[in-house]
Amino acid sequence: MDKQNQHGETQLSLHVDDYKAYLKNLFANAYDFQIRTIHTKQMTEVNLYYFNGLVDITLLDELVAKSIVSIEQSSTIDPNDTIVSLTNHTLPLNLDDIKEGLLNGQVMVHINAHSPYLLTINSDPARQVAEPTTEYQVFGPKLGFVESVDKNIGILRYYLKDCELHTVEAFAGKENTMKVAVAYIHSLIDETSLSFINEKIERLKNKEISSLGQLARHFQHDFYSLFPQSVLTERPDHAKESLLDGKFVIFLSYHTFCIVTPVQLLDTIGSIEDSSFTVSWNKLSIRVLRLLCMIIGTTLPALYVALVAFHPELIPTTFTLTIAQSRAQIPITASFEALLMLFALDVLVEASIRLPSFVGQTIGIVGGLVIGTAAAEAGIVSNIMVVTIAFTAICTFVIPSWEFVFTWRIMRYIYVLVASLLGLYGLSLVFGLTFLHLCKLKAHDKPYLEPISPFNFKKLRTFFHSRP
């Protein structure tokens, strides 16, 4: 069907039967592919090719059908005449352009003896802008991203009216099926970080991306670290504040979340709503509370194991007697007891997430109460261990970043295992190694522990305390 002229340029066939046969064969197994034929009064055949679910049929009838009726009353048919003037259109250069246009929801119009053209009469399958479903907010706007990259960029511009907001478009994979958009404020981005992102964007062409997790890992500096260097959000206000902090916001086709990168340790314990308090000291108290809960939720089970198994002399005498009485009939060691309860906790969390919302909350509460109480009464675990694990879970869920919660869940197991082998010495050692890793880790070109290490008092004060 494609022909080349004397200059080597590709030209499309003008005969209507060629396209009908080719597209019928190409989409023979697609029931939703439609070929609509209209004959004018001059017996000229006009064919419309489109996919039912991707095209606004009402608009197609209103614009194209009525235009063809008006053409019927004229003596000649010109493809650049009434139909084209009423709609957005493009002229395909080859068959690949036609296939891509049809799959993107365009309508191909072919009038016999003329070149075909593509009309944009898309029926947008994306849902309307609505409230975020996974990131609950008290003070923030009730608005979340949707599945359309272009619409999400529009939402971002609605929140941030800044000429310095630059956007870059890219496509992932050999077939360019997944659209990626990167947004950033140019004046707030350093050249090293921008070069890193541009290099990663160039490599997207040869990388198949199907999920946000794959895309986020593609933009990571340290791939093997347990600590996230990017987070996901579906809240435009979070994305806006991240842009103003000198970060990149990355969108992917068909996903309601965007990627915020790079992130550092303190970013994961902060929330946009913290700045909404009318009393500035509230921001300090809530962020200090989260920091303490992060440490307690990670180390408390390991600390319990180390003290009970290796260093009971460090526990106050009264409390030691209480623990001894609680563990008198327990047949397993404190370390195995802690690992068993942590495993049960993680199973309950995952079960409550995967089940429907109206069942998940019930399973989480009832399962926790029933299993904890039954295990303690049966003498499998001690009452103090049940309390320890329950408090650990509550402290962990105070952290706003769900990605970061998973990191500390893994770290808990490591800490308990080391504490069960080496006691407080091992716990101190692995805690120090964790801190050394965080000092070494970088998110793009920025230290992960900044402004703690290297220490920057001004940034640290701004993070914990809002000033007028």
N, C-alpha and C positions, 0 to 999 in steps of 0.2 A: 504493500500500500504506500509506503514511503518511497519517494523518488528523489533523485539528486539531479539538480540542474547542471549546466556546463561549468558553473563556478564551484561545484561541490557542495552546495547548500541543500539541505533536506526540504522537500516540498511534500505536501499532503495531497492524496488523491482527491479529486473533486466528485467522483461518482458515488451516489447515495448507497448503492448496493454493496459497495466495498466495505463501508463502515458498518452497515447493518449485519453483514455476514461476520465480520471480524469481532464486533462487540458481542454478538449473540454467542459466538464460540467462546470468547474470553470469559463471559459471565454466565455460561450455560447452567452452572450449578448454583446460581444466586437467584432465588425466587423473587427477591425484592427489586431486582433490576428490571426497569421498564423501558420499553421502546414504544413510543407513541407517534403514530403516523397521521399527518394531516395533508389532504390534497386541496390545493387552491383551485379557483375557478379556471385558471389557465392550465390545470392538471399538473402543476409543479408539486413535487413531493417534498414535504417538510417533515423531518424526523426529529423527535425529542428523545434524548437518552438520559436517564437519571435513576437514582435509587430512592425508593419510596420514603424510607425513614429519614433520609438526609435532606429532603427538599420540602419546602413549604408549598404544598399542592394548591392551596387556595390562591396564594400569590402567583403561582405559575399560571393558573387559569386566568387570573385577573389581568396580568401583564402580557403574557405571551399569546394566549388564545385570542384575546381581544385585538392584539396587534396584528395577528395573522388575518383576522377578519377584515381589518382595515386594509391590509395589503391585498386581499382578494379583489378589492374594488379598484385597484390600480392596474396599470398595464404591465408593469415590470416588478420583479422582486429583487430588492437589494438588501443583502445581509447587514449592511450598515444603516439601514433605514429604521423604521419605527420600533422593531423589537429591541434592537441594540440600544437605541437612545433611551429606552425606559429602564434599563437595568445595567448593573455593573457587569462588564464583560472583558474577556481576554481572548486573544487569538493563539491557539496552541501551535507550536512549531513542529511537534512530532507526536507519535503515538504515546510516548511516555507522559507527555503533558496532558493528553486526553485521559489516560488512565488515572493519573494523579488528581486531575480536576474532578472526575466522576466520584472517586473515592473520598474526596474532600467535600462532597455535597453539592457540586456544581451541576448544571444542566447543559448538556451538549446539544446545540441546535445545528442541524445540517440541512441546508437548502440545496437541492440538486444543482450541480454545476458551479457551486460556490464553495469556498473554503469554510470548514466548520468553525464555530466559536463557542466559548463557554460562558454561560450566564451564572451569576452568583445569586441564587435564590435559596440560600441555606435555611434549613429548619434547625435552629440551635438546640441540640439535645440536652445541654447543660441546664441544671436547675437554677432557679433564681437565687439571688443573694439572700442568705438567711443567717440565723444566729449560729455561732459555732456550737458543735455538738459534743466535742471532747474537751475543750478548754473552757471551763466555767469561769465567768467573771462577775464580780459584784459591782464594781464601779465603771468598768470599761464599756465601750460601745457594743451593742448586740449585732455584730456584723462579722461574717466570716467569708473566707475565700470559697470559690467554686471550682468546677473542673476545667474551666477555660483559661488558658494562659493569658490571652489578650484581655479578657475581662478582669482577671486578677491584677494585671498591670494597670488597668484603668482604675480599679479600686485603690491601688497603691497611690496613684497620682491624685485621686480624690482626697486622700488623707495628707499627701505631701506635695504641695504645689510649689515645686522648686525647679528652676531651669537647670540646676546642677545634677538633677536626677537623671542619670544615663541608663539606658537599657541596651542590652546586647542579645540578639537572637541567634540561636544555633540549633542544629538538628543532630540527633544521635542515631547511630546505626547506618548501615550501608544503604538502606532504603529510605532514610530520612523520615521515619514514621513518627518519631517522638520529638516534639518541639521543646526546647529548653530556652528559658529567658532569664538573664542575669541582670539585676538592678543594683545600682550603687550610686552614692553621691560622690561625684568626682573629686571635689575639693577636700573630702575627708579621707580619701584613700591614698595610701603611700604607694610609690611606684613598684616596690618589691612585691607587695601583695597583689597589685593589679597585674603584674607580669606573670605571677603564679597562676592567677585565675585565667588569663588569656591563654597560657600554655595548656591548661586543663581543657579549656573550651575547644582548642584545636584538636585535641586527642579524642574528643567526643565522636568525631566523624567515623572512627573505626571501632567504636565501642557500642555494643547493644545494651540499651538501658530500658528496663521495664518497670522499675520501682524507684521511689524516692531514696530508699536505703542504698541502692546501688549508685545512684547519682551522688549522694552525700559522701559515700566512701571514695568516689572518684576525685572529690575535691579535698580529701584529707591530706595532711602533711605526714602524719605518722599512722600508717595503716594498722599496725599491730597493737596499738595501745588500747587498754580497756576504757580509757576515758574519752568521751565524745568530744570531737572538735567542731561539731555542728549540731544544731537542734532543729526540730520540726515544729512549725506552728501554723494554725489556720486563722490566726487573729491578725487583721491588718494593722491594729495599733502596735502590736508586738513587732511586726515587720518594720513599721515606720520608725519606732524607737531604735531598732537595730541599725537601720540605715543611718540615723543621726549619730550613732555610736561608731560609725566608720566600718560597718560590716556589709557583706554582700547578702542579697536575698535572691534565691534561685527558685524558679517555678518549672514544673514539668507537666506536660500534657496529661489530662484526665485525672489529675490529683488535686485534692482540695487543700493540701498542706503545701507550705513552701519551706525551703531550707535556709536557715540563717547560719552563715559561716563567716569568719571563724568565731568560735566561742571559747571563753576561758572559764576557769573554775568558778569564780564568783558570779559569772553570768548565769550559771545553772541553778544558783540558789536565790536569784533575784526574780521578781515578777513586775510586770508593768504597773500593776495595781498598787504596788507599794508606794508609788509617788502620789497616789490619789488621796492619801490621808491629809486631813486639814491640819493635824498636829504633826510637825516634822519628826518628833521623837518616836512616833509610832513606826516609822520606816526603820529606824535604828533597832528598835526592840524586835520587830518581826524578822529582820534579816539576821540578827544575832541569834535569835531563837532557832532559825533554820540551820545556821552553821553548827550550833550545838547539837541539834537533832541529827544532823548528818554524821557527826562524830560518834554520838551515842548509838545511833541505829546501826553503825558499822562495827563498832568495837565491843558493845555490851555483851553479846553472847560469848565472844572470845575472852573477855575479861572475867566473866563468870567461870568459865572453864579453867582459866589459868589460876584463879584464886582458890577454887574448890579443890582442884586436882593437885596443885603444886605448892600453893602458898596460903594455906588456911590460917597461918599465924598472923597474916596481915588483916584478917577480917575481925571486927569487934567481937568480943567473947559472946555476948548475948545473941548476936546475929549468927555466929558460928553454931551455937546450939540449935537455933531454929533451922538452919540449913541441914545440920546433921540429923535432926528429927525428921525433916521432910524427906531426906534421902535414905532413911534407915531401911526401907523395904524396896528400894529401887535396884533391880538386878543388873542394870547397865551402867557403864561409866558416864561421867559428866560430859565428856567430849562426844560420845556417841549419842547421848541424850540431846545435846544441843544440835548436832547435825540432823537427827531425826525430826526434831521440831521445826528446824529451819526448812527442811524438805517439805514437811506437811504444810507449812505456811505458804511456800511458793506454789505448791499444788493448788491450794485453796484460792490464791490470788489469780492464777491462770484460769482456773475453772470459772470463777466469777466474771472474768473478762470475756471469755468465749461464749458463755451462755447469754440468752436474751436478757435485756436490762431488767425486766420485771422479775426474772428468776435469779439473776446473778447476785443481786444484793442480798436476797434471802439466803442463798447458798453460802455466801461469804460469812454472814453473821451467824446463822444457825450452825454451819459446819464448824466454824471456829469455836463456838461455845460447846457444841456436843463433843467434838474430838478432844478439845482441851480438858473438859471436865471428865469425860470418860477415861482418858488416858491417865489422868491424875488419880482417879478413884480406883482404877485397875492396878495401880502401882507400877506403871510402865515409865512414867516420868514424874518428876516432883512438881509440887504446886509452884515453887519458886521459879522453876524453869519455864512453866507456862506463863507466869507473869512477866518474866524476862523477855520471852519471845514476843508476847503481845505488845509490850512497850517498845520493843525493837521495831516491830511492824508499824506502829503508830508514828514513831519518830521518822522512819523512812519515807512515809507517805506525806510528810510535811514538805518535802522537796518538790518544787513546782515542775521540774523537768523529768518526764517519765523515762527518757533515755538515761538520765543520770541515776535514777532509781535502780535500773537494771545493773548498772556498773557496780553500785554499792552492794547489791544482792550477791554478785559474784565475789566481791572482795570479802564479804562476811564469811563465806566458806573458807577462803584462803586463811583468814585470820584465825578462825576456829581450829583449823587443821594444824597450823603452826603453834598455836597456844597449847594444843593438846600434846604436842611433842616437846616443847621447850619452855612452856609456862610464860611468865611475864617477860623473861629475857627474849623469847622468840617473838612475843607480841610487840615488844619495843623495837626489835630488829626489823620486822616486816613493816611496822608503821614508819620507821625511818627510811626504809627502801622505797616505800610508797611516796614519801615526801621528796626523796631524791629524784624519783622518776618524774614527778610533777614539776620539779624545778628544771629538769632537762627538757621536758616536753614543750613543743611549740605548736601553736595553731597558726598556720601560714608562717609568718615571720615574727609573731608576737609570743612572748613567754606565757605559758599557760597559767602561771600563778600571779601574773601581774594584776594588781599593783602590790601584792604581798612580797613577791620576789621577781624582779628587783623592786625594792620598797619605794612606793610613791605615796607620800602622806596625803597630798591633795586629792588624788584619784580615789584613795581609800576612804577619805572623809566624804567625798561626794557619793560614793557607793552606799555608805551606811547612813548618811544624814543629808536630808534635802535642805538647801538654803534658799531664801527668798530671792 
